[in-house]
């Protein structure tokens, strides 16, 4: 039996995206799948209602010092703890410092190295310096695609066997093909999507290549683009997403573009099922969870031909050069008019999505935590 501490900070929020979704699903599956090891999940406050309940071998511990958790909060908890953990797992880039205990970090991607201009200065410094510390000092690293593993090996001097690839999954309770036309139509009305639309799901930030995606709709008629996701770069750094929000009006296509903000998944699954296709023309992705969510719903996907996306999608989607507005436009036209291709990719996507599950990821991470 191993005593395992898990940094659950990212999981203890209302709107879980990216690393937050990964942290939540891993914690949920640690509790469900592993009755052998002993887990203590570190949180900045009271556990959210949907986190697993405590039991023998699974408990929560509130960090007394919330700020600077990796520099102060967790190290102090470790210092004062009578029972030291055998390993500390961070489902994020950042491991706690000043601790002799073995630590495992999760590195999603190195977009901060390849596109530094697309990050706020404060975020960039933290991502660059703190990720570097984790990569060099962690006993082991978990990453979410073979592409990200290769990128880590290319940019940092670390051995291959220090990195384990564990693919994320999708919420099997929500994401599935839905044929309830009335329910789908109700959600369409709520979000003003119309009947014919392409859907994007993700954060609103430059790396997602939304400027070119919006531009691709200038010449496309009878289709709307529904952009689901919350903005990043609040406050003084509003420029991070300001150009994206303003572009539809500048191009005179405001009626074709709908920004919904964050949508809860109990509604999102209907909005997704009603779409003609899902699109992610991102310049860089470590994985792309929404791609898998779309595929499992039987919604054809259009993704970039760069980073991890070809690895995740295989031949179950259309690949485009993310820097070519013409290619993005043509792929949208093709998927929305070619019924045979639409049906073919729908079936292939459902089959492809079976490769990915949170249980598989959790079991892989548990194996890592047990062996180090």
N, C-alpha and C positions, 0 to 999 in steps of 0.2 A: 504493500500500500504506500502510495506517495501522498504527502501533504502538499496540495497545490493551491497557491493563491492566484486569483484571476482579477485583473484590473477591469471592473465592470462599469467604469464611468461612462463610456460611450453608449452603453446599452440602456442606461437609466435616464432616457429622454423620451419625449412624446413623439417627435417626428424623426424616425430612424432612417438615415440614408447612408449608403456606402459602408464605412467602417462601423457605424452604429448598428446597421442591420446585421453585419457579420458578428459583432460582439454579442448582440441579443440572441441570435440563433445558436451560436456556440454555447453560450451559458445555458440556454434552454435544453440543448441536447446533451451537455455534460451531465446535467441533473437527471435526464431521462435515461441515458444509455450507460452511465458509469456508476455502478454501485460499489466498486472496489476501492477507488481512491477517495481521498478526503479533500473537499473543496471549500475554500473560503473566498467569497466574491467581495472585493473591495468596492465600496460605493461612496459618493460624496454626500448622500442623503438617504432617506427612507426608500426602499425598493419600490419601483413602479408596480401597479397592480398586476400587470401581465407577466412579470418575471416569476420564475418558479418559486414555490413555497419552500421554506426551510425544512430540512429533514436531517436525520442522522447522516453525517458525511457530506452535508451540503448546507452552508450557512452564509449569512451576509455580515459584513463588518463595515461600520461607518467610519470613514477616514476623518480624524479630528481636525486636521488642517487641510482645507479643500484646495486652496490655491497652491500652485507649484507642486502638484501631487507627485511628480516623478523626482523632483529635487528635494522636497521636504516631506510632504504628506505620507507617502508610502514608505520611504526610508525610516521615518520616525515610528510608524506603526510596526515596522520590522524590528527596530531597535528595542522597543518596549514589549514586544510579544514574547511570552514565555515559551511558546511552541513555535519554533522557526519552521517555515515551509521548506520543502525540498526543492521546489521550483516555483518561479513566479511567471505567469503567462500574461503577456500584453497583446490583446487583439487589435493593437494599433502599432504605429511606428515607434512609439516611445516606451522604453523600459525604465524602471526606477534606477536611480544612481546610488552610489555609496553603499552598496549591498554586496556581500560575498556570495549570497545564494545564487544558484543558476537561474538565468532569465531567458525567456523565449519571446521574441518580438514577431509581429506580423507586418511584413512590408508589402504594401499593395502595388505600388509602381513607383517609378523614378521620374515622374512627369516634371517634378521641380528642377531636375537637372537639364531636361531637354527643352522645357518651355518656361524658363524663369520669369520672363516678361509677363506671363499670364497669372502671376500670383501677387497678392499684396506683399509689400516689403516685410511686414512683421511675420506673416505666415511663411514666407520664403526662407527667412533666416532660421526660424524654428524647424521647418521641414528639413532644410539642408544640414544644419549642425546637429540637431537632435537625432535625426535619422542616421546620420553618419556614426554617431556615438553608439546607437543601438546595433547597427550592422556590425561594427567592429567589436563590441563588447558582449553581445548576447551569446549564450552558449549555443543557440540554434535559432534559425529563422524559418518562419512559415511564409510562403508567398502564394499567390492565387492563380498563377498561370505559368506555363513553361517559358513563355515570352518574358515575364518578369524575372524569372530565375536567371535566364540568359543575360538579361540586362544588368542584374546585380553582379554577376560574375564578370561582366565586361567592365563595369565601372568601379568595382571595389575588389581589393585583394583578399578574397575569402575562398576557402575550399568548397568544391561542389557538394560534398557530403554535409556541409553545414546548413544547406537549404532543402526544405521539403515543400513540394507543391501540393496544395490542397484546394481544389476548386470549390467555390461557394455554390449554394443551391437556390431554391425558391420555396416560398411558403405553399406547401401542398394543400393546405386547408382552403386557400383562396384561389390560387392560379390554376385554371383549367378551362377547357372550352365550354362556353355557355351559350345555350340556344334560346334563352328566355328573352324573346324580342321585346316584350312590354317593359321589362326591367332595364334592358339596354336603352330603349327609346327614352325612358324617364331620365336616365343619366345623361343622354345626349342633349336633352332639353335643358337640363340643369347647367351644363357647361357650354351650351350654345355651339355645339360641334357641327350640327347638321348631320346628314346621312353619309356623306362622302368625305372622309378625312384620313390623313396620315398622322400618326401620333409619335411624339418624342417624349421620353420620360428621363429625367435626370436634373442635376443642378443647372442653374442658369449662369454659365461662366464661359470665358473665351475658349478654353481647351476643348469644349464640346462642339465647337465649330458651327454655332448657331447662326452666325452672320451669313455664311455661305448657304446654309440650309434655307434661311428665310429668302435670300436672293433667288434661290432656285424656283421659288413660287411666283416670281414676277410673270413668267410666261405660262404658268399652269392655270388652267381654268377648271371650274366645277370640282375643285378639291380644296379643303381647308387644311391648315397645319395646326394641330393642337399641341401646345408646348406645356407639358406638365412638370412642375418642379419649382422649388423656391430659389430665390436669388441669393447670391453670395456677395461678400464685400460690402457689408452695411456701412453706413456713416460716411466718413470722409473719403473712403476708398470706393465710393459708389460707381466710379468709372469701370470697375470690374465687369458690371453687367449693363450699365447705362446705355451703351451703344446698341446692345441687343434689343432692349425694350423700345428704343426709339426708331430702329430701322424700318419696321413695317410702315409707319406713317411717312417716313422719308421716301420710301419707294412707292407710296400710294397704294399699298395692298393691305391696309389695316383690317379690311373685312375678311381677308383670307387667313389671318393669323390670330389665334386665341391663346393668351397666356392664362392658365388656370390657377397658378400657384400650386402649393402642395395639395395633393388629393389622397385621402385615406384609402388604403388598399381594398376595403370592402366596397368602395365605389370605383376605384381605379380598375379593378378587374373587369367591370362592365364597360367602362370607357375603352379599355384595351381590346376587349372582344368585339366591340363595334367598329374598330378601325379597319381600313383597307390594308394598312401595313404599319409596321413600327420602323422607325429610322433612328440610327445613332451614327452620325457622320464624324465622330470624335477624332481629334488629332492624336490622342493618346489614351489608352485604357489598359489598366491592369487586368481587368476581367470584363465587367459590364453586366451586372445582375439583371437589369431591365430587359436585356436581350433574351436571356433565358426565360424570363417571365412571359415575354411575348411569344416565344417559340412554343412553350407548353400550352398556351391558349390557342395555338393553331393560327396565329397571326404571322404572315410572312414578314421577314426582317430584311432591312437594308442597312449594311454597316460599312465602315471604312475598311480598306484593305491594308491597314497598318496596325502595328502593335499586337495586342492579344486577340483582336476581334476575328481574324481568319481562323485562328486556333479554336475559338469558342464555337463559332458558327459552322465551320467546315463547309460542306456543299449544301447546307440547308438555308442559304440566304443569298442575296445579291451583294456583291462587294463593289465598292466604288473608291476612286481616288478622292480623299476628303478635300483636296485642294482644287478640285475641278467642279465648279458650279454646274457645268454642262452634264457631267457624269451623274451628279446627284439628281438633276432634273430628269434626265433620261431614265434613270432607275425608277423614279417615282411614277413616271408615265407608263413604263413597262409593267410594273407590278399592279397598277390600277386598271389596266386595260386588257392584259393577257390572262384570261380566266384559267387556262390550263396551267400556266406557270404558277399562278396564285394558288391553285389547289395542290400542285406538286410541292411547293415550298411549305405550305401549311402542314402537309403530312410529314414531310422531312423534318420540319421544326419540332413537331410533337415527339418524334422518335429521337432526335438529337438531344432534346432536353432531358431525356431519361438518364443521361450520363451524369447529371448534376443533382446533388441533394445535400442538404445541411447535415443529414446523418452521416453521409460519407465523409464530409469535411471534418465533422466533430471526431469521428473515429480515427481519422488520420492525425489530427492534432493530439488526441489522447495518446496515441502510439508514440508520438514525439515526446510528450511530457513524461511518459513512463520510461523511455529508454535513456534519457540524458542524466 
